Amino acid sequence: MEKQPSKTELRRMILQQRRSLSSLEWRQKSDRICTHIQSSPLFTEAKTVLAYFSFHQEPDLSPLFTNSKYHWGFPRCVGKSLVWHRWQPHEPLQKGAYGILEPSPDTQPLLPDEVDLILVPCVACDFLGYRLGYGGGFYDRLLSSPEWAAIPTIGIVFEFAYLPQLPIDNWDKPLKAICTELHY
């Protein structure tokens, strides 16, 4: 029987595959993901959506952010936690602790009861909805906290990172849905 790769090995392989995408492939796949999200009932029924700014060739959701029907929230890394802030396309961004763009700390924070949907960046997801992140535990802690746990989540990955099964730990929580360029 073949040994399953560890989370660390899987993360390295998938990030390498993501880096090998041409900018055209990356843009086309990202645009298809945005199209799928826009037709998702979880998205169309939401008012306030938490998202992310693409980093290290993650799927780019920025075409969605100009839709003024939605209020958008983005994370700031504060210590070991994510703090969510409202953001609109005309507002400035700054690089945070990990080099990821973040809203300014003086923008309005968002509380869990104001949020309808969380678009979750993932290195990989599996068919049961479990995700593989970067290993920092930021989203694991967020999605495990009682005040955030009930909010619907959509994991965002490219199709090559949508796998039959991931190694999971007891703190891992499945996402409600997964969106790739081919599936929702």
LINGISUL-V233265 format. One record per backbone hydrogen bond with DSSP energy under -0.5 kcal/mol. CO is the residue of the C=O (numbers start at 1). NH is the residue of the N-H. If there is no record, write none. Layout:
co = [CO & CO]
nh = [NH & NH]
This chain:
co = [6 & 7 & 8 & 9 & 10 & 11 & 12 & 13 & 14 & 15 & 16 & 18 & 22 & 23 & 24 & 25 & 26 & 27 & 28 & 29 & 30 & 31 & 32 & 33 & 34 & 35 & 36 & 37 & 40 & 40 & 41 & 43 & 47 & 47 & 48 & 48 & 49 & 50 & 51 & 52 & 55 & 59 & 61 & 61 & 62 & 64 & 66 & 67 & 71 & 72 & 73 & 74 & 76 & 76 & 77 & 78 & 81 & 81 & 83 & 84 & 85 & 87 & 88 & 92 & 94 & 96 & 100 & 102 & 104 & 108 & 111 & 112 & 116 & 117 & 118 & 118 & 119 & 120 & 124 & 125 & 126 & 129 & 130 & 131 & 132 & 132 & 137 & 138 & 139 & 140 & 141 & 142 & 145 & 145 & 146 & 148 & 152 & 153 & 154 & 155 & 155 & 156 & 158 & 159 & 161 & 161 & 163 & 169 & 177 & 179 & 183]
nh = [10 & 11 & 12 & 13 & 14 & 15 & 16 & 17 & 18 & 19 & 20 & 21 & 26 & 27 & 28 & 29 & 30 & 31 & 32 & 33 & 34 & 35 & 36 & 37 & 38 & 39 & 39 & 40 & 43 & 44 & 45 & 46 & 49 & 71 & 116 & 117 & 73 & 119 & 75 & 54 & 58 & 61 & 64 & 65 & 65 & 67 & 68 & 70 & 49 & 87 & 51 & 85 & 78 & 83 & 79 & 81 & 78 & 83 & 76 & 110 & 74 & 72 & 91 & 104 & 102 & 99 & 96 & 94 & 107 & 86 & 114 & 115 & 152 & 50 & 120 & 154 & 121 & 156 & 132 & 163 & 129 & 175 & 126 & 133 & 123 & 124 & 141 & 142 & 143 & 144 & 145 & 145 & 148 & 149 & 150 & 151 & 118 & 177 & 120 & 157 & 179 & 122 & 161 & 162 & 125 & 163 & 127 & 172 & 155 & 157 & 180]
